[in-house]
Amino acid sequence: MATCPPYPTRPPVRPRTHPHWWQRAWVRYGALVTLLALSGLVILALVREQTGTQGFLVGLGLAVLPVPLLLAAFRWLDRVEPGPWRNLLFCFAWGACAAALIAIVANSFATRWIATATADPSGADTLGATVIAPVVEESAKAAAVLLVFLFRRRDFSGIVDGVVIAGVTATGFAFTENILYLGTAFGTDQLTGGSGIASVTAATFFVRIVMSPFAHPLFTVLTGIGFGIAALSAGRHRLRRALLPLAGLLLAMGVHALWNGSAAFGEYGFFAVYAAFMVPSFGLLTWLAIWTRQRELGAVRAELPVYVLAGWLSPAEPHALGSMRARRIARQHARRHAGKEAARTVARYEAYATSLAFLRHRGRRGGAGADFAVRERQLLEALWQRRAVARPALDYAARATAPPVPPWPGHGVYGAAYPNHGAYGYAPAGPLPAPSPGHYHAPHGYLPYAPPHPYRG
């Protein structure tokens, strides 16, 4: 079996060049934070101007109710390979500030222009809601997904990442929009004397918060799925990688237009579209997201055993890392016996191992980049540095969740089927045994590393 060196050959050292000031990370982060902060201040002023101070506070208090539930749902979906919090914070802020500002300004300008050109304000409002708003709003929200896809490519590895990033962005957008609608409804009730369950505020709350808090996330998730499939596509399929996100965006615009235009289908048009289309679509996308998450766990179980043969992982780890229940038990075990810091170490170990499995999975499919070897080495070193804390916890979790299996003839303890390993499958000190020829056929160019000598034992 062919082997590759534990470390790739380093390129020749080049003289350091000072980057231009706009290429420095702190300048880019500062510009992004400033842009989002200014957008937030402007959108705050615009919403408050339209709703009044009291209406703004009422709208804010009611609009915030579904936000924790939606964010928790998307974070739960992302538990297999959790993305950095900074990405989610950026997406929520973009949706709530930048995308909402673009939508308010562009929709208002387009609707006024159409009303002036056609001398039909009522028709302009209908056209703006069914055509202009879906195009503008979905494009503004898709910009956040595109930015993460381009500049945080390591954190965007598949459909689940696309769903989570798009869903969090849309949650932020819906939050700001709900403040505007609920605040305006409260102002209308103040003028007309409406109160209680028959008020405009109660009706708006029921439609937007109770019945359809998932509407905007549902639309934008279609765009995220397009980007997620593009992330899984091999690098040679450039046309597919470009067309899939565009197809997802167009589909999101179409579904959004259908939702906004449901009132034109008659007195019960809204409820007909809701029951016949929105609820089944939400159920289908929820099933797709959960099924994709299970597929990711399956990829973890399938890709990590090769690193067991190379000595990087213990035999128990692929099973434990491929089960969300076993992962949770491992963290709890570490917390109970070694404290919170140990639990955080196990969580980081789980995240690095998942990233390693996904990296190898992309390599097998031909979708790994030129930095595959460097990235693989970084992840393996990160795992090796945390093995002393993580391995006992994962071994305990594997034994706690593994189904009872009768011992093989001649083997009495867990892990004894693996020669030269301890009772729990831990690699001993000394040289590692060479895998049997033909036992594992790695894809060309993506062979596992042997553990560096200083870390052995």
ZADOZA-404408 format. One line per field, with one value per residue (C-alpha): residue number from 0; residue in one letter; z negated, x negated, y negated. Coordinates in Angstrom, 2 decimals. Each point is the difference from the previous one (the first is absolute). Example, Ala and Ser with C-alpha at 12.3 -4.5 7.8 and 13.67 -1.06 7.14 Angstrom:
<sites>
nr = (0|1)
rest = (A|S)
pz = (-7.80|0.66)
px = (-12.30|-1.37)
py = (4.50|-3.44)
</sites>
This chain:
<sites>
nr = (0|1|2|3|4|5|6|7|8|9|10|11|12|13|14|15|16|17|18|19|20|21|22|23|24|25|26|27|28|29|30|31|32|33|34|35|36|37|38|39|40|41|42|43|44|45|46|47|48|49|50|51|52|53|54|55|56|57|58|59|60|61|62|63|64|65|66|67|68|69|70|71|72|73|74|75|76|77|78|79|80|81|82|83|84|85|86|87|88|89|90|91|92|93|94|95|96|97|98|99|100|101|102|103|104|105|106|107|108|109|110|111|112|113|114|115|116|117|118|119|120|121|122|123|124|125|126|127|128|129|130|131|132|133|134|135|136|137|138|139|140|141|142|143|144|145|146|147|148|149|150|151|152|153|154|155|156|157|158|159|160|161|162|163|164|165|166|167|168|169|170|171|172|173|174|175|176|177|178|179|180|181|182|183|184|185|186|187|188|189|190|191|192|193|194|195|196|197|198|199|200|201|202|203|204|205|206|207|208|209|210|211|212|213|214|215|216|217|218|219|220|221|222|223|224|225|226|227|228|229|230|231|232|233|234|235|236|237|238|239|240|241|242|243|244|245|246|247|248|249|250|251|252|253|254|255|256|257|258|259|260|261|262|263|264|265|266|267|268|269|270|271|272|273|274|275|276|277|278|279|280|281|282|283|284|285|286|287|288|289|290|291|292|293|294|295|296|297|298|299|300|301|302|303|304|305|306|307|308|309|310|311|312|313|314|315|316|317|318|319|320|321|322|323|324|325|326|327|328|329|330|331|332|333|334|335|336|337|338|339|340|341|342|343|344|345|346|347|348|349|350|351|352|353|354|355|356|357|358|359|360|361|362|363|364|365|366|367|368|369|370|371|372|373|374|375|376|377|378|379|380|381|382|383|384|385|386|387|388|389|390|391|392|393|394|395|396|397|398|399|400|401|402|403|404|405|406|407|408|409|410|411|412|413|414|415|416|417|418|419|420|421|422|423|424|425|426|427|428|429|430|431|432|433|434|435|436|437|438|439|440|441|442|443|444|445|446|447|448|449|450|451|452|453|454|455|456)
rest = (M|A|T|C|P|P|Y|P|T|R|P|P|V|R|P|R|T|H|P|H|W|W|Q|R|A|W|V|R|Y|G|A|L|V|T|L|L|A|L|S|G|L|V|I|L|A|L|V|R|E|Q|T|G|T|Q|G|F|L|V|G|L|G|L|A|V|L|P|V|P|L|L|L|A|A|F|R|W|L|D|R|V|E|P|G|P|W|R|N|L|L|F|C|F|A|W|G|A|C|A|A|A|L|I|A|I|V|A|N|S|F|A|T|R|W|I|A|T|A|T|A|D|P|S|G|A|D|T|L|G|A|T|V|I|A|P|V|V|E|E|S|A|K|A|A|A|V|L|L|V|F|L|F|R|R|R|D|F|S|G|I|V|D|G|V|V|I|A|G|V|T|A|T|G|F|A|F|T|E|N|I|L|Y|L|G|T|A|F|G|T|D|Q|L|T|G|G|S|G|I|A|S|V|T|A|A|T|F|F|V|R|I|V|M|S|P|F|A|H|P|L|F|T|V|L|T|G|I|G|F|G|I|A|A|L|S|A|G|R|H|R|L|R|R|A|L|L|P|L|A|G|L|L|L|A|M|G|V|H|A|L|W|N|G|S|A|A|F|G|E|Y|G|F|F|A|V|Y|A|A|F|M|V|P|S|F|G|L|L|T|W|L|A|I|W|T|R|Q|R|E|L|G|A|V|R|A|E|L|P|V|Y|V|L|A|G|W|L|S|P|A|E|P|H|A|L|G|S|M|R|A|R|R|I|A|R|Q|H|A|R|R|H|A|G|K|E|A|A|R|T|V|A|R|Y|E|A|Y|A|T|S|L|A|F|L|R|H|R|G|R|R|G|G|A|G|A|D|F|A|V|R|E|R|Q|L|L|E|A|L|W|Q|R|R|A|V|A|R|P|A|L|D|Y|A|A|R|A|T|A|P|P|V|P|P|W|P|G|H|G|V|Y|G|A|A|Y|P|N|H|G|A|Y|G|Y|A|P|A|G|P|L|P|A|P|S|P|G|H|Y|H|A|P|H|G|Y|L|P|Y|A|P|P|H|P|Y|R|G)
pz = (0.00|0.96|-2.72|-0.02|-2.32|-3.25|1.02|3.45|1.38|-1.00|2.78|0.16|-2.41|1.70|-1.29|-2.01|1.72|-1.92|1.11|0.97|-2.78|1.49|0.08|-3.76|-1.90|-2.62|2.72|1.71|-3.24|-1.03|3.30|-0.24|-3.59|0.88|2.99|-2.05|-2.87|2.32|1.69|-3.41|-1.04|3.25|-0.07|-3.64|0.89|2.99|-1.92|-2.95|2.36|1.53|-3.24|-2.65|-3.20|-1.75|3.08|0.44|-3.56|0.31|3.34|-1.40|-2.98|2.16|2.90|-2.23|-1.20|2.87|0.42|-2.76|1.19|3.63|-0.93|-2.32|2.78|2.47|-2.58|-0.82|3.69|0.11|-2.92|2.14|1.10|-1.82|1.91|-1.75|-1.94|1.81|3.28|-1.52|-1.68|3.31|1.83|-2.58|-0.04|3.80|0.22|-2.76|1.08|3.50|1.81|-1.74|0.88|3.65|0.13|-1.56|2.20|3.25|-0.48|-0.86|2.95|2.48|-1.21|0.20|3.46|1.26|-1.58|1.67|3.38|0.07|-2.09|-1.80|-3.64|-0.81|2.94|-0.91|-3.53|1.33|2.55|-2.62|-2.44|2.51|2.32|-1.35|-3.66|0.65|2.42|-2.20|-3.35|1.11|1.82|-3.09|-2.24|2.50|-0.13|-3.53|1.14|2.93|-2.22|-2.39|2.97|1.52|-3.03|-2.57|2.33|-2.65|-2.02|2.97|0.83|0.93|0.00|-3.78|-0.08|2.78|-1.83|-3.29|1.46|2.15|-2.80|-2.56|2.54|0.73|-3.73|-0.46|2.96|-1.24|-3.45|1.35|2.38|-2.81|-2.12|2.87|0.65|-3.65|-0.90|2.90|-1.04|-3.55|1.32|2.03|-3.11|-1.87|2.64|0.40|-3.62|0.76|-2.88|-1.10|2.26|2.68|0.38|3.02|-2.25|-1.13|3.58|1.19|-2.90|0.76|3.71|-0.22|-3.36|-0.66|3.47|2.11|-2.00|2.37|3.23|0.66|-1.12|2.31|3.01|-0.57|-0.93|3.65|0.92|-2.71|1.36|3.42|-1.50|-2.09|3.04|1.80|-2.93|0.43|3.74|1.27|0.99|3.69|0.16|0.10|1.96|-2.47|-2.94|1.53|1.09|-3.13|-2.32|2.71|0.36|-3.76|-0.04|2.83|-1.77|-3.23|1.89|1.57|-3.31|-1.63|2.82|-0.37|-3.73|0.40|2.79|-1.85|-0.94|3.71|0.16|-1.75|-3.56|-1.08|2.30|-2.85|-1.92|3.17|0.85|-3.62|-0.31|3.51|0.53|-2.94|-2.62|2.31|1.23|-3.55|-0.89|3.09|-0.61|-3.68|0.99|2.57|-2.58|-2.60|2.62|1.14|-3.59|-0.35|3.22|-1.49|-3.06|2.35|1.80|-3.35|-0.78|3.49|0.39|-3.40|-0.19|2.36|-2.68|-2.46|2.23|0.16|-3.80|-0.27|-1.55|-2.28|1.36|-2.19|1.30|3.44|-1.64|-2.77|2.34|2.40|-2.64|-1.48|-3.12|-0.50|0.50|-2.66|-2.41|0.60|-0.84|-3.09|-1.12|0.42|-1.84|-2.87|-0.50|1.10|0.10|2.60|1.74|0.68|1.46|2.29|1.06|0.89|1.96|1.96|0.60|1.39|2.28|1.33|0.62|1.89|2.14|0.73|1.10|2.24|1.48|0.90|1.33|2.36|1.04|0.90|2.12|1.74|-1.69|-2.22|0.63|0.50|-3.76|-0.83|-1.42|-2.09|-1.36|-0.79|-1.90|-2.00|-1.01|-0.94|-2.15|-1.71|-0.82|-1.24|-2.37|-1.66|0.00|-3.70|-1.07|2.84|0.52|-3.43|0.28|3.52|-0.95|-2.90|2.29|2.61|-2.60|-1.44|3.36|1.84|0.37|-1.75|2.39|-0.84|-0.05|3.01|-0.46|-1.75|-0.99|-3.39|-0.49|1.98|2.37|-0.14|3.62|0.86|-0.34|-2.08|-1.69|-3.65|-1.71|1.20|3.42|-0.90|2.08|-2.03|-0.09|2.70|3.75|1.51|1.92|3.74|1.40|1.96|3.74|1.74|-3.27|0.84|3.44|-0.45|2.90|1.97|-1.60|-3.29|-2.12|-3.79|-1.77|-2.41|-3.45|-0.39|-2.07|-2.90|-0.74|-0.03|-3.22)
px = (0.00|-1.40|-0.66|-0.59|-2.24|1.52|-0.55|0.19|-3.13|-0.18|-0.21|-3.09|0.01|0.87|-0.86|2.79|2.02|2.11|3.65|1.85|2.03|3.31|-1.25|-0.43|2.54|0.80|0.75|2.46|1.68|0.20|1.57|2.55|0.96|0.28|2.22|2.33|0.09|0.89|2.65|1.43|0.20|1.68|2.51|0.75|0.76|2.16|2.06|0.47|1.09|2.69|1.26|-0.65|-1.90|2.81|0.80|-3.68|-0.30|3.16|-1.15|-3.44|1.42|2.27|-2.41|-2.75|2.15|-0.66|-3.67|-1.48|2.02|-1.10|-3.65|0.06|1.48|-2.69|-2.74|1.31|-0.11|-3.64|-1.13|-1.84|-2.62|0.82|-0.90|-1.72|2.26|-1.48|1.48|3.47|-0.29|-1.00|2.91|2.59|-1.35|-0.07|3.61|1.26|-1.96|-1.50|2.56|2.93|-1.32|-0.51|3.52|1.71|-1.79|0.25|3.61|1.17|-1.84|1.25|3.62|0.05|-1.54|2.59|2.84|-1.24|-0.51|3.36|2.11|1.37|-1.16|2.04|-1.46|-3.47|0.37|1.11|-2.81|-2.51|1.07|0.15|-2.90|-2.32|-0.17|-0.87|-2.78|-1.50|0.34|-1.26|-2.95|-0.90|0.13|-1.89|-2.89|-0.86|-0.03|-2.22|-2.46|-0.37|-0.32|-2.80|-1.95|0.66|-0.22|-1.34|3.16|2.29|-0.27|3.49|3.77|0.39|-2.41|1.98|3.29|-1.35|-1.69|3.00|2.48|-1.80|-0.25|3.73|0.79|-1.76|1.86|3.39|-0.77|-0.38|2.95|2.24|-0.91|1.15|3.28|0.94|-0.94|2.07|2.95|-0.23|0.02|3.12|1.72|-0.94|1.75|3.10|0.39|-0.45|-0.96|0.02|0.29|1.84|-2.81|-2.26|-3.00|1.44|0.80|-3.49|-1.59|2.01|-0.87|-3.68|-1.13|2.30|0.85|-3.03|-3.14|-1.81|1.08|-3.10|-2.40|1.87|-0.50|-3.67|-0.84|0.65|-2.86|-2.15|0.68|-1.19|-3.26|-0.31|0.29|-2.51|-2.40|0.28|-0.59|-3.45|-2.26|0.11|3.76|-0.30|3.19|2.00|-1.54|1.10|3.50|1.12|-0.04|1.76|2.65|0.54|0.33|2.56|2.00|-0.07|1.29|2.80|1.18|-0.20|2.07|2.62|0.22|0.32|2.55|2.20|2.45|0.80|1.42|3.23|1.24|-1.57|-3.00|-2.45|1.21|0.09|-3.63|-1.00|1.62|-0.68|-3.52|-1.76|0.56|-0.96|-3.05|-1.08|0.41|-1.92|-2.90|-0.11|-0.21|-2.72|-2.07|0.27|-0.72|-3.06|-1.17|0.27|-1.97|-2.73|-0.18|-0.24|-2.91|-1.78|0.38|-1.14|-3.04|-1.67|-0.95|-2.93|-1.55|0.45|-2.17|-2.61|-0.01|1.46|3.30|1.01|2.38|2.85|-0.02|1.69|3.11|0.08|-0.65|2.70|2.74|1.40|1.08|-3.51|-1.51|2.27|-0.85|-3.71|0.29|2.04|-2.51|-2.88|1.85|0.91|-3.54|-2.24|2.08|1.33|-3.31|-0.30|3.51|-0.94|-3.12|2.10|2.40|-2.90|-1.38|3.37|0.14|-3.53|0.68|3.19|-1.81|-2.66|2.65|1.71|-3.34|-0.83|3.52|-0.39|-3.38|1.50|2.61|-2.62|1.04|-3.03|-2.06|-3.72|-0.49|1.37|-3.27|-0.71|3.54|-0.04|-3.25|1.35|3.12|-1.96|-2.41|2.93|1.49|-3.30|-0.54|3.39|-0.03|-0.92|3.27|2.29|-0.82|1.08|3.29|0.71|-0.95|2.44|2.72|-0.66|0.38|3.11|1.77|-1.27|2.54|-0.93|-1.96|-1.21|-3.81|-1.81|-1.62|-3.27|0.72|1.34|-0.14|1.10|-2.72|-1.85|0.92|-2.48|-3.51|-2.55|2.60|0.89|3.20|1.86|-1.60|-2.68|-3.15|-3.01|-3.43|-2.39|0.30|3.42|0.87|0.22|3.54|0.59|-0.49|3.28|1.92|0.72|-0.30|-0.32|0.82|-3.00|-1.74|1.88|-1.87|-0.02|-3.09|-1.97|-0.19|-3.08|-2.68|-0.03|3.66|-0.23|0.78)
py = (0.00|-3.36|-2.51|-3.70|-2.00|-1.21|-3.59|-1.54|-1.58|-3.62|-2.54|-2.16|-2.88|-3.24|-3.44|-1.57|-2.63|-2.46|0.23|-3.13|-1.51|1.15|3.61|0.20|2.05|-2.63|-2.56|2.36|0.99|-3.64|-0.99|2.80|-0.81|-3.70|0.77|2.18|-2.51|-2.89|2.14|0.85|-3.64|-1.02|2.85|-0.79|-3.61|0.96|2.56|-2.34|-2.79|2.23|1.58|-2.63|0.64|1.87|2.06|0.82|1.30|2.10|1.37|0.77|1.85|2.16|0.55|1.40|2.93|2.48|-0.95|2.24|2.99|-0.40|-0.55|3.01|2.16|-1.01|0.43|3.49|0.86|-1.16|2.15|2.57|-2.52|-3.26|-3.11|-2.91|-2.32|-2.98|1.28|0.32|-3.39|-1.57|1.67|-1.10|-3.56|-0.11|1.14|-2.28|-3.10|-0.02|2.17|-1.67|-3.46|0.97|1.43|-3.02|-2.51|1.98|1.11|-3.52|-1.54|2.60|-0.17|-3.80|0.05|2.48|-1.99|-3.19|1.67|1.79|-2.45|3.07|0.10|3.11|1.93|-1.23|1.38|3.39|0.13|-1.10|2.72|2.87|-0.85|-2.68|1.08|3.68|-0.92|-2.73|1.78|3.40|-1.59|-2.04|3.07|2.16|-2.48|1.20|3.65|-0.94|-1.87|2.96|2.37|-2.08|-1.17|2.75|2.95|2.39|-0.57|0.70|3.68|1.17|-0.32|-0.29|-2.95|-1.67|0.57|-1.35|-3.09|-0.89|0.72|-2.17|-2.85|0.22|0.15|-3.33|-1.49|1.24|-1.42|-3.54|0.35|1.26|-3.03|-2.22|1.86|0.47|-3.58|-1.34|2.20|-1.32|-3.57|0.79|1.34|-3.15|-2.10|2.19|1.07|3.70|2.26|3.60|2.99|-2.00|-2.54|-0.34|0.69|3.34|1.02|-0.97|1.86|3.14|0.02|-0.96|1.40|2.95|1.34|-0.88|-0.78|2.38|-1.77|-2.08|2.77|2.40|-2.27|-0.72|3.61|0.86|-2.32|1.58|3.48|-1.16|-1.25|3.19|2.28|-2.23|0.46|3.78|-0.12|0.86|-2.86|0.93|-0.61|-3.76|-0.61|2.08|-1.85|-3.30|1.05|1.85|-3.06|-2.03|2.70|0.03|-3.79|0.01|2.71|-2.03|-3.04|2.05|1.48|-3.44|-1.51|2.76|-0.67|-3.78|0.37|2.48|-2.76|-0.45|3.55|-0.95|-0.32|3.29|-0.16|-0.53|3.05|2.11|-0.82|0.49|3.44|1.33|-1.34|-1.63|2.70|2.91|-1.94|-0.69|3.68|1.13|-2.37|0.98|3.66|-0.80|-1.85|2.77|2.70|-1.93|-0.24|3.78|0.40|-2.17|2.25|2.97|-1.67|-0.43|3.71|0.98|-2.28|0.12|3.72|-0.57|-2.21|2.85|2.18|-2.75|-0.35|-3.48|1.12|2.85|2.67|-1.24|-3.55|0.32|1.46|-2.60|-2.93|1.24|-0.15|-3.21|1.90|1.39|-3.45|-1.45|2.82|-0.59|-3.70|0.74|2.62|-2.43|-2.75|2.33|1.29|-2.89|-3.18|-2.43|-0.54|3.73|0.02|-2.88|1.90|3.04|-2.23|-1.48|3.49|1.08|-3.04|0.55|3.70|-0.84|-2.56|2.62|2.53|-2.54|-1.05|3.58|0.56|-2.95|1.36|3.36|-1.79|-2.14|-3.23|-0.67|-3.09|-0.39|-0.47|3.47|1.36|-3.08|-0.13|3.74|-0.34|-2.97|1.92|3.13|-1.99|-1.74|3.41|1.42|-2.91|0.63|3.79|0.39|-1.66|1.01|3.68|1.31|-1.92|1.23|3.56|-0.14|-1.37|2.70|2.75|-1.66|-0.25|3.09|2.83|3.25|2.18|3.52|0.23|1.41|3.38|-0.53|-3.61|-0.84|-3.75|-3.03|-1.01|3.32|0.64|-2.71|1.44|-1.86|-2.22|-0.20|1.09|-3.07|-0.24|-2.54|0.10|1.12|-1.52|1.09|0.34|0.47|3.18|-0.39|0.46|3.17|-0.50|-0.61|-0.46|-3.60|-1.53|-3.75|-2.33|-1.10|-2.95|0.08|2.51|-0.37|-1.22|2.14|-1.61|-2.21|1.73|-2.55|0.75|3.79|1.75)
</sites>
